[in-house]
């Protein structure tokens, strides 16, 4: 008692076949596989977008600005005023 015998599983399988039909089950499994593939693709796209967002142009601009030395800034001021 409490365990499912092979007879119980056959009855469950028969009820499922009667409810859904033998032709519809492969279609349902195919749709489920397509859904899983779409989910995995969406997760991969999110990771790609996340890595691209961490290298934003504003970060690159900040690095470039920090690399300028005081002499370069002085030279730019002299050319602007001349």
Secondary structure, 3 states (H helix, E strand, C coil): CCCCCHHHHHHHHHHHHHHHCHHHHHHHHHHHHHHHHHHHHHHHHHHHHHHHHCCCHHHHHHHHHHHCCHHHHHHHHHHHHC
